[in-house]
Amino acid sequence: MFRKLRYLGRLIVIARTLARHDALFPLQQFDAPPLVMRLARLFALRSRKNRKRRPGERLAAAFEDLGPSFIKLGQALSVRADLLGEDIAHDLDRLRDRLPPFPFVKAKEKIEDQLGRPLEELFESFDEKPVAAASIAQVHFATVRDGETIREVAVKVVRPGIAEMMERDLGLFYWLAAMAERAEPELRRLKPTEVVRTLQETVELEMDFRLEAAAADEIGEMFESDPDFEAPAVDWERTSESVLTMERVRGISMGDRAALEAAGIDLKEVAVRVIRIFLRQAMNQGLFHADMHQGNLFVKPDGVIVAVDFGIMGRLDRPTRIFMAEMLGAFIAGDYRRAAEVHFAAGYVPRHKSVDAFAQACRSIGAPIRGKPVSEISVGRLLAQLFRITKTFDMETRTELLLLQKTMVTVEGVARDLDPEINFWEAAQPVVEGWAEENLGLEARVVDGLGTALDMIDRVPRLLARTEIAIDRLSALPVMASETLDVTAKRRKRTAWLTAGAAVLGGLAGAVIMALVLNG
């Protein structure tokens, strides 16, 4: 009861803020309690100055006023055009994670508490003025001494009290999502509770800087020999749960177009590289930087792209990567029947729906962009249209793809800012086709099949052991005649051995086929 009263109190504060920005529609859409709505309408009577702005702009401004939790919620909702509409989602995507900095003395206390040494011992010099301040943390530049060498570093320090603030508001978000699902059964398909759960997981990962350091280290290792991309090195000695120290990046921000041009950097080439780097991360490695906006990307004088802020990372398993490659390849080739079949094979469209009808829907999305000027071809528009047909085909939201879709749209926006004429599909084609050739050809499928067969063989001893245990337990039951037990035992043993034999034969057949294919 006390928790609900606390949530209602917080809701009134939220309603007042939304009303001040004339952005009450989320409360109306998600069926907030009547008391809250009545108070919100009273607050709204005093607000008229924001009516000229778009709804999404007003909502983004309100979220900024409501603080870190709502900034993160806005970023999570920016991928959900199916929940709020394409225009509002687009405006929320521009929500910038910027807050006033907290005092240097708080940062110093946190660093010394986490690293167990005075600041003066840890760093040769430390700039008290932060260079960036966001909802989770702020960043300071510093230097460290390694013998005779002085290194430049960037130190990220968690914002005081952020964990408690996030925990309070996440509880409220779960309550509202559950209430909305009960009030509007249609919303269950869109999984608002899953949105909150994804937000919670993202925030928990972001607030443990050891995990961010590990992600930066992993992706840096993956791209160690890549000529186009690198990640800054982690200073593990000065990194903990709430403090992250990394190599300082010396480059030009990708958001500073004038500086890039003045440095003689080929913007068209950088735009293509951004798209291909993202796809190489997602398709080749299954691990991608999921916050690739201009503020997190820098270009070195030699054209190498460096990323920072690895707090939000996406991972894709092999089946999902296969789906993405085949789906993108089908749209690139204009093979809409294949695009539909890929969705059905992945289980993204219910079996009772028509493949032909879904292929027609895919054509309605892909055909309008084929043959148009490259400046009008947008992967963001395609994804938004895919969202709009989910209701028609009873498609449930696939939360594992939301982060990928958001990042794809962000990357396209970054590339277009550098080169308005860039064609995402043409830039993506070599990466997608190369991955497909390597991973979807006959040899790759044989290897996958062999792996499945070997896994079955590996499970045979466990299957036999479980069968023997079941037979022993049945034998101990007094309710069955001994003759029946004998028959049951024989049948179970025969079934187990047939299963084992099939698995072994399947594995041997797979090995023979693979050998024939690989040896020409």
N, C-alpha and C positions, 0 to 999 in steps of 0.2 A: 504494500500500500504506500509506504513511504517513498519507494522508488518511483511509483507512478506519479505521486505528487511532485516529486523532483523533476520528472520528465515534463509534466504539465507546466511547471514554472519555467523551465528552459524553453518549452514550446512558445510560451507567451513572449519571451525575449526574441525568439526567432521570428514570430509573427510580426512583432513590432518592427523589426529590422527589415523584413520583406515588405511590409506595408510602406515603410519610409522610402523604399526604392520602387514601389509599385510593382512588386514581383510576388504577389500572393498565389499565383496559379499553381505552384507545386503543392501547397497545402490543400487547395481545392481538388487537385487531381488525385492526391493520395488520401483524401477523406479524413482530414484532421478532425479532432473532437469539436463539437458545435460551439462549446465555450470559447475555444481558441479562435475559431473562425469569426465569432461575433466580435471579440476584442480586436481581431485583426482588421475587420471592416471599420471599426471605430478609429483605429490608427490610420487607416487608409484615407479617411476623410480629410486628413491634414496634409496629405501628400499629393501634389499635382505636378511638381517640377520635372519628374522623370518620364512623363507620358510620351515624350517625343522619341525616346530611345527604344530600340528593339527589346522584346521580352527577354531574350537571352543576355543582352547587355545589362539589363536591369538586374537579372538574377545573378550574374557574375559579380556585379558591384556589391550586391547584398552579401554574397558569400565571402567576399574580401573583408567586409565589415565584421562578419561573424567569426572570423579567425581561422586558425590552422586546420581544424577538423573539417570545416566547410570548404576551404580551399581544396583540400584533398578530395572531398565528396564531389565538388564541381569537376575536378579533373577525371574522377571515375565516371561521372555521368556524361562526360564529353564523348565517350565512345558509344553511348546508348541512344542513338537516334530513334530507336524503336520505342523508347520510353518517353522522351520529351520532344521528339521531332528533330528533323535535320538542322533547321536554322538555329534552334536553341543549343543543340549539341555543338554546332560550329562555334557559336559565341562562347560557350564554356571552355572550348579548347584553347581559346585565347586568354583564359584566366591565368594570370602570372603569379607564381608562387613567391611573392615578395612581401616582407614585413619589416617594420622598423627593427634595427639591431638592438640586442640586449647589451648591458654594460660590460666593459672589458673585465671588470673585477669578477663578474660571474663566470666569464669564460676562463679566466686564470684559475679560479677555484676549482672548476670542473676538470681542467687539464691536470692540475697538481694532484687532485683527489684520484683521478683515474690512472695516471701514470706513476704516481708514488714518488715524484721528485719535484723540487722547485723548478719553476719555469725557466729560471736563469741557467740551470744545469742542463735542461733538455734542449734549449735553443740558443744559438749564438746571438740572434736578434729576433724580435717579435713585434710586428706592427699592431699596435693596439686598436687601430681603426679597421673594422672589417671591410672586406671588398665586396661581400655579398651577404644578404640576410634573407632567409626563407622561413617557411613554417616549422621545419624540423630543426634547422641548424643555421649557423653562420660560419663564414670562412675568413681566416686571417692569413696573410703572407708572413713567412718567417724564413730564417736560415739556420742550418745546422752545420756543425764541424765534424768532419771525418778525417782525423789526423791533420794533414796540411791542406785538406780540401774543404771548401765551403760550398754547401749545396743549398739551392733555393727550394723551398717547399711551400705547400698550401695546407693549412691546418683547419679542419672542419670540427666544430664543437656543437654538441646538441643543445637545443634551447631549454632553459630551465622550466620545469613543470609541464613539459609537453606530453609526457606519458600519461599523467593524470587527466589532462584535458582531453586527450584522444580517447581514453577509456570511458570517460563520462559521455562524450557525444556518440561514440560507437554504440553504446547501450541504447541511447535514444534512437539512433538510426535503425537498429534491429527491431525495436518496438514499433516504429512507424511502418517499416517494411512488412512486418507480420500483420499489422492492422490493415494495411492496404490490400494484402493478399486475401484476407478474410472478407473484406468489404467488396472487393472486385475480383471474382474468380478468374477473369480474363488476364489479370496481371500475373497469375501464377506461371503462365507460359513465359513471361518476360523475366521471371526470377529476380524480383527486387531484393530478396534476402541474399541471393547469391552476389548481387552487386556489393552489398555491405560486407559480406564475408571476404570478397576479393579485396575490398578497400582495407579491411582489417589486416589481412595477410600482407598487403603491400606496405602498410604503415609499420607493422611489426618488423618487416625486413629493413625498411628505411631507417628505423631508429636503432638498429644494431649495426654499428659501423664496421664491426669485424666481418659481417657478411658482405657489406659493400666492398670492403678491401679484398675479400676473397673473390668476388665477382670481377673486380678490376684486374686482379692478378690472373684469373682464369682466362678472361678474354684477351688480355695482353699476351699470354702464353700462346693462345690459339693463333694470334695474328703476328707472332714474332717475326716471321719471314715475309709478311705481306708488305708490298711496296707502297700501299696506299693508306694504311691505317695503323695507328698504335694507341696504346693506353699508357697513362703515366704510371711510373713505378711506385709501389707502396713502401712506405717506411714503417715496417712492422714493429720496430722498437718503440715507436711513438704513436702506436695505434691501439685502441681499446674499444670497449663497447660504445662509449660516448665521445671518443676523440679519434679522428682519422687524419693521418699525415701522409701526403703523397707528393711526388715530384711536381714542382710548379711548371705549368705549361707556358711556353713562350711561343705565342702564335697570334694570329689575327682572328678575332671572333667572326664566325660565319654570318653574324647579323650585321657586321659593319661592311656593307657592300663597297662604300667609297674607299675604305682602307685597303680592301682586297684588290680593287682596281688599281689604286695607286702603287701597290706592290707588284703589279704586273702579273697577277695570278689569273689564269684562264678560268673564268667563272663557269663557262659551259662544261669544261672538263671536270671541275669540282662538283657540279650538279650531278653529272653522271656517276661520279665516284660515290657520292653520298647514297644514291639508290643502290648501287651494286654492293657497297660495303654492308648496308643493312641486309640485303638479300643473302650475301655470303654468310653473315652471322646467323640469320634465321634458318636458311636452307642447309648450308654445309655443316654448321656447327650445332644447330639446335639451341643456341644461346644468343640472345640479342639485347642490345642496349635499348630499353623501352621508353627512353625520355630524350629522343634525339632532336630537340629543338635547337634553334640557332645559338642560344645562350650556353649550351653544353658542348658545342662543336667549335674547334679552332683549326685554322689552316697554317701550317708552318711555311717558311719561305720556299721550301722545296716542293710544296704542294701536298705534303702528307697531312691527312686529317687526323686530329687527336680529339678524343672524347673525354669528358669529365662527368662526374656525378653518376655513379653506377648504383644508386640506391634502388632504382626500379629496373629489374631485368626480367626478360621473358624466356621461357624454355618451351621447346616443342619436341614431342617424342617423334619417333620415326613415322608412325602411321599418319600423324597430323602433317608432317612435312611432305609425305607422299600426296596427301589430299591437296595441299596448297600448290604443289608443283603441277599436278594434273589439272587442277581447276584453273590456275593462271594460264597454263599452256593451252587449255581448251578455249579460253576466252581470247587469247592472243591469236590463235588459229581460226577463230570464228566457228569452232565446232561445238555448237550449243547442245547437241544431243549428248556429246561426250561430257560437257560441263554438268548436265543433268545427271548422267549416270554416275559421275564421281560423287555428287552429293548423296545419291541414294546408297552407293556402296559404302560410304563413310557413316551412314546412318543419320545424316543430318535432316533428311526428309522422310516422314513416315511411309512405310511400305504400302499403305492403302492408297496413297496418292499416285497420280498418273505421271510416269516418266515423260511421256510426250507433252503433257501440259506443262510440266516444269521446264522442259527444254524450250517450249514456246516462251515461258517467262524469262528464261535466260537470254533468249534472242531479243526480247523486248528491252533488255538491259544492254546487251553488247552491240547489237546492230546499229543503234543510233550513233555510237562513237566511231564506228569503222568508216574510214574514208573522210573523216572530218579533219580540219587543220589540227596540227599537233597541240596547239594552245588550248583546244577545246576538249582534249581527251584527258579525263581525270579518273584516277583509281578511286579517289574519295567519293566521286559521284556514283561510281559503280557500286561501291560498298554500301552507300546510303540506299541505293535502289534495291540491293539485295535485302537490306533490313526491311524494306517496305513490303516485300512479298512473303516475309516469314509468316504473317498472320494468315494469308490465303492458303498456305500449304501446311498449317499447323506445325511449323518448325519451332522447336524450343531453342531458347538462347543457348549458345555454346560459349560458356564463360572462358574456356581455354583459348578461344580465338579473339576475344575482345581486345586484349592487350596488343596482339599482333596487328589487328585491323587499325587500332588507334595509331600505332607506331608507323604503319604504312602510310596513313593519311598525313601524319606529321612530316615524315620524310619527303613525301611528295611536295608538301608545302615549302619545305626548306629548299628543295631543288628548284621549284618554280620561282622562288624569290631570287635565286641566282640566275636562272635562265627561264624566262616566261614561256619560251617555245619548246621546252623539253617535253619529250614523249616518254612517260613512265614505262610504257610497254616496250618501246624500243630499247631503252636503257636496261630493262630487266631481262630481256629475251636471252642474251648469252648466258646469264647466270642460271636462269630457270631451265633452259634447254641443256646446259652442261650438267646440271645436277640430275636432271631426268635421264639423260643418256647414261650417266654413271650408276644411278640408283634404280632406274625403272626398266633397264634392258633385261634381256633373257638371263645373262649371267648373274645379275643382281637378284633376280627373282629365284633362280636356282639356289643361290647361297641362302636367301631368306627361307626357302622351303627346306633346305638341309638343316638350317638352324632349328626350325620347328620340329623336324623329325628327330634330331638329336635330343631336343628337350623332352620329347615323348619317351625316348629310350631312357633318358635319365630318370624319368618318373616311374618306370616299370617296377623297380625294386620296392618303392614306397606303395605302389598299387597292390603288388602281391602281398606285402606285409599287412596292409589294411584288410585285404580279402581273407587272409588266414585268421586275423583277429575276429572278423565278423563271423566266420565259420565256427570258431571256438565258442563265441558267445551264443550262437544259435544252438550249438550242441548242448549247452548248459540249461536250455529252456525246457521245462518238463511238459509243456503244453503240446508239443509236436511228437508225433510217432517217430520211432527211430528210423523207420524206412524212409519217411519223408525227409528226415534230416540228412540221410545218406544221399538222396537224390539232390537236395539243395546244395550240399557240399560239393558234389561232383560237378554240378552245373556252374557253381561260382568259380571253382578252380579252372574249369574248361574256359569260361569267359575270360578269366584273368590271363591265362596263357595265350588265348587267341589275341587279346589286346596287345600283349607283349610281342607276339610274333608279328602282328601287323605293324607295330612301331619299328621293330628291327628291320623288316623288309622295306618299309617306307624309307628308313634312313639309308639303307644300302642302295636302294634305287636312286635316291637323291644324290648320293655320292657318285654313283656311276654316271648319272646325267651331267653332273657338274664337271666331272673329269672329261667327258666327251666334249662339252662346250668349251672348257678352258683350253683343251689341247687341239681345238679346231676339228 
